Amino acid sequence: MRILVIGAGGAQGGAVARRLAAEGHAVRGLSRTGSAPEGVEPFAADLGDAVRVEEAFSGVTHVSVTLPLVFEAEAVEAYVRNILDAASGVGVRRLVLNTGNRLPGRATGVAAFDTRREAAAAVLASGVPSVVLSPPLYLENLAAPGVLEAGVLRYPLPGDVPVSWLSHADLAAATSAALLGDGSEGATVTAGRPPVTGVELAAAVGARYEELDVAAFEAGLSAVLGAGAAAGVADTYRWIAAHGRDLYAEGSRDSAGVTPPREWLAAQPWAAAR
């Protein structure tokens, strides 16, 4: 068995690749630059290059997919088509698509949602044995500069919006279970803790909550991700505040093994220092 982790150079895919390698699996990590965690076979490829993607699938039996932060519909469609063609060609036994975010049940006009919604639909209709993994917000977002600082938790959502949270480590565990477990083929699996509001989360760490202006959030994110990706992500927060306040309100059906936000924060040295 060989597992291909698409997106292994990123935070989410990297966590998945590390988990699978630690479990003793042979893991190949695909990223645009060829970066991959220690113990993972690196493979450099652009998902838009069908030939190179096909080469990455050589000898592969299972696939974890986290798409890059690209939200142009034609580009994402090509990425997904290349992945599914390659998976079909080698007879992949299970493919898990991490949508990277909860997805509204309808078209929104927000590319970061709609491209992933189309990708999930294509995967489930492809004939490749597949699972779609639907995560909420990531706890690692709280580590960004200015989010938790001087006793104030700032986040670009209204303080009374309920949010289910998930760590990258718990995402990796959920991905491993979806890849290698039984009974989830064809399903969309929701991961995350029971929801808490921003005000409740701040109180749990002895802080007060402030709603962060989305434009300021986008500006800070742009320095890290680039303007296009930052705008795409920021648009999801704008949509949630206006139309989807319950998008993150659902936790996992079984959240017993998912780290509670307060426990996760207590384990972070930087959180105590702030």
DAJOGI-V15698 format. One record per residue. RES is the residue in one small letter. SS is DSSP state (H for helix, E for strand, - for the rest). PSI is psi in whole degrees, 0 to 359 (* if undefined). D_CENTER is the distance of its C-alpha to the mean C-alpha in whole Angstrom. Layout:
RES;SS;PSI;D_CENTER / RES;SS;PSI;D_CENTER
This chain:
m;-;133;24 / r;E;132;22 / i;E;128;18 / l;E;125;16 / v;E;109;13 / i;E;123;12 / g;-;22;10 / a;-;345;12 / g;-;352;13 / g;-;178;10 / a;H;315;9 / q;H;306;6 / g;H;326;8 / g;H;320;11 / a;H;320;10 / v;H;314;10 / a;H;317;13 / r;H;317;15 / r;H;312;15 / l;H;321;16 / a;H;320;19 / a;H;332;20 / e;-;356;21 / g;-;9;23 / h;-;153;21 / a;E;120;22 / v;E;131;19 / r;E;129;19 / g;E;115;16 / l;E;131;16 / s;E;162;15 / r;-;323;17 / t;-;349;19 / g;-;6;20 / s;-;143;18 / a;-;155;17 / p;-;161;17 / e;-;137;21 / g;-;1;22 / v;-;133;20 / e;E;118;21 / p;E;146;20 / f;E;118;20 / a;E;126;20 / a;-;146;20 / d;-;130;19 / l;-;344;17 / g;-;352;20 / d;-;98;23 / a;H;322;23 / v;H;315;26 / r;H;322;24 / v;H;317;21 / e;H;320;23 / e;H;324;25 / a;H;335;21 / f;-;359;22 / s;-;121;25 / g;-;8;26 / v;-;139;22 / t;-;333;22 / h;E;150;18 / v;E;132;15 / s;E;130;11 / v;E;121;10 / t;E;116;7 / l;-;153;9 / p;-;166;10 / l;-;63;10 / v;-;131;13 / f;-;11;14 / e;-;126;18 / a;H;316;18 / e;H;320;21 / a;H;314;18 / v;H;320;15 / e;H;319;18 / a;H;318;20 / y;H;311;16 / v;H;318;16 / r;H;316;20 / n;H;319;20 / i;H;313;17 / l;H;323;19 / d;H;316;23 / a;H;319;22 / a;H;318;21 / s;H;322;24 / g;H;328;26 / v;H;1;25 / g;-;46;25 / v;-;136;22 / r;-;329;22 / r;E;134;18 / l;E;132;15 / v;E;121;12 / l;E;119;9 / n;E;114;6 / t;-;348;6 / g;-;354;3 / n;-;157;6 / r;-;146;9 / l;-;130;11 / p;-;155;15 / g;-;9;18 / r;-;165;19 / a;-;141;20 / t;-;343;19 / g;-;0;20 / v;-;113;17 / a;H;324;16 / a;H;331;12 / f;H;310;12 / d;H;324;15 / t;H;323;14 / r;H;327;11 / r;H;317;13 / e;H;321;16 / a;H;316;14 / a;H;317;13 / a;H;319;17 / a;H;318;18 / v;H;313;16 / l;H;336;18 / a;-;1;21 / s;-;340;21 / g;-;347;23 / v;-;129;21 / p;-;116;20 / s;E;158;17 / v;E;139;14 / v;E;126;11 / l;E;123;9 / s;E;96;8 / p;-;161;6 / p;-;219;8 / l;E;150;8 / y;E;137;8 / l;H;330;11 / e;H;340;11 / n;H;332;11 / l;H;347;15 / a;H;354;16 / a;-;147;16 / p;-;134;20 / g;-;355;22 / v;-;307;19 / l;E;107;21 / e;E;133;25 / a;-;41;28 / g;-;16;28 / v;E;131;26 / l;E;117;22 / r;E;129;21 / y;E;149;18 / p;-;47;18 / l;-;149;18 / p;-;145;22 / g;-;344;23 / d;-;8;23 / v;-;126;20 / p;-;134;19 / v;E;127;15 / s;-;140;13 / w;E;155;12 / l;E;137;10 / s;-;161;10 / h;H;324;8 / a;H;320;11 / d;H;328;11 / l;H;316;8 / a;H;318;10 / a;H;318;13 / a;H;323;11 / t;H;316;10 / s;H;316;14 / a;H;319;16 / a;H;326;14 / l;H;318;15 / l;H;350;19 / g;-;180;20 / d;-;155;22 / g;-;3;22 / s;-;2;19 / e;-;134;19 / g;-;1;19 / a;-;159;17 / t;E;116;14 / v;E;125;13 / t;E;128;12 / a;-;149;11 / g;-;161;12 / r;-;163;15 / p;-;144;18 / p;-;152;17 / v;E;153;19 / t;-;166;20 / g;H;321;20 / v;H;317;24 / e;H;320;24 / l;H;316;21 / a;H;315;23 / a;H;326;26 / a;H;337;25 / v;-;18;25 / g;-;30;28 / a;-;169;27 / r;E;159;27 / y;E;139;25 / e;E;132;25 / e;E;123;23 / l;-;133;22 / d;-;130;23 / v;H;325;20 / a;H;321;22 / a;H;320;23 / f;H;314;19 / e;H;319;18 / a;H;317;21 / g;H;321;20 / l;H;328;16 / s;H;326;18 / a;H;336;20 / v;H;315;17 / l;H;343;15 / g;-;158;18 / a;H;318;19 / g;H;311;18 / a;H;319;14 / a;H;318;15 / a;H;320;17 / g;H;316;14 / v;H;316;12 / a;H;324;15 / d;H;330;16 / t;H;322;14 / y;H;323;15 / r;H;317;19 / w;H;317;18 / i;H;313;17 / a;H;326;20 / a;H;327;22 / h;H;345;21 / g;-;50;19 / r;-;344;19 / d;-;9;19 / l;-;322;15 / y;-;17;14 / a;-;353;17 / e;-;128;16 / g;-;187;15 / s;-;152;15 / r;-;324;18 / d;-;100;19 / s;-;15;17 / a;-;326;20 / g;-;6;18 / v;-;131;15 / t;-;126;16 / p;-;145;18 / p;H;318;17 / r;H;318;20 / e;H;320;21 / w;H;314;18 / l;H;321;19 / a;H;335;23 / a;-;356;21 / q;-;116;20 / p;H;324;24 / w;H;329;23 / a;H;319;22 / a;H;326;26 / a;H;344;27 / r;-;*;26
